[in-house]
């Protein structure tokens, strides 16, 4: 795919699809106050592309979404907080258009000078963005394309979607991958084609069912697969262990047994927790104990991997050539159950391997637990997109950049 360096952008209007789907919280004044961004990682990830375009004298028009607007205008999901933060990071005035391709947007785009940046309002306020009707998406894409001369794809978090601002508009304008998308595609492409070994993947999160495709694809490629988080209890149950009231997907037991058999047949180390931090309730102030993985008491739930498992997983990460991590090891938002996730993050930070965090909750955990982001080779901005890349799927938003138009 083409990169920014392949485009002539000086003096041109450049449409940039970014991923500014950042977490928000109520402001100091409560629900009626302006929303506050709690993690600006995705905004900062767009800065290399936006800064390059501004330095080249482009007029920059940014498309992004926030939350699940579902085709309706939701005042609480306006991109104004994003524009405010982007203004601070770019040290420039970034305004939000009142609409997406309407009169206000067109007037603001028409008034841009080289180096200026404008943000169109939340693209998902328009139902055509995510419509399953291709003609609806194409109509919105045509309106977007009429605003600009060039299209840059820089929202990795949406490249697994077939949407108007991701795929359809790319077919209407000269296009290229932005700095972020190009880096994400290069990193994940290298991991899947020729990883330095041992190749270790750490998977966590709540559900096995969310990662069936990932496990099925990776089990033929990795040297070690470390399983933690809520999904681990389905694996433990598949071994015949009692898991108390821990998260369990009983309908996946046979599938999980198949994965364990396949791993053994292929010589892949599939490592499960050997001890668990259990609690008598899902609460930060619950009573807790550390028990062996095969000794979870009735009525108790596992909420984190235990100390022995943390040491085991750290040892398996220490001599790796490549480590990919997707999904926390426990309920890291609650301090008593954050130790496992922190241990994996620190083990990766201390490793000399190529280390990649696959977006989503894992990326959020690194920031919340205050682990130095610079110690990792790459922190992905796209949880769903990175998972589909690891599944071996074709991502529509990347494939369209390879097309001739």
Secondary structure, 3 states (H helix, E strand, C coil): CCEHHHCCCCCCEEEEECCCCCCEECECCECCCCCEECCCHHHHHCHHHHHHHHHCCCEEEEECCCCCCCCCCCHHHCCHHHHHHHHHHHCCCCEECCCCCCHHHHHHHHCCCCCCEEECCCHHHCHHHHCCCHHHHHHHHHHHHCCCCEEEECCHHHCCCCCHHHHHHHHCCEEEECHHHHHHHHHHHHHHHHCCCCEEEEECCCCCHHHHHHHHHHCCCCCEEEECCCCHHHHHHHCCCCCCCCCCCHHHHHHHHHHHHHHHHHCCEEECCCEEEEECCCCCCCCEEEEECCCCCCCCEEEEECHHHHHHHHHHHHCCCEEEEECCCCCCCCHHHCHHHHHHHHHHHHCCCEEEECCHHHHHHHHHCCCCHHHCCEECCCHHHHHHHHHCCCCHHHHHHHCCC
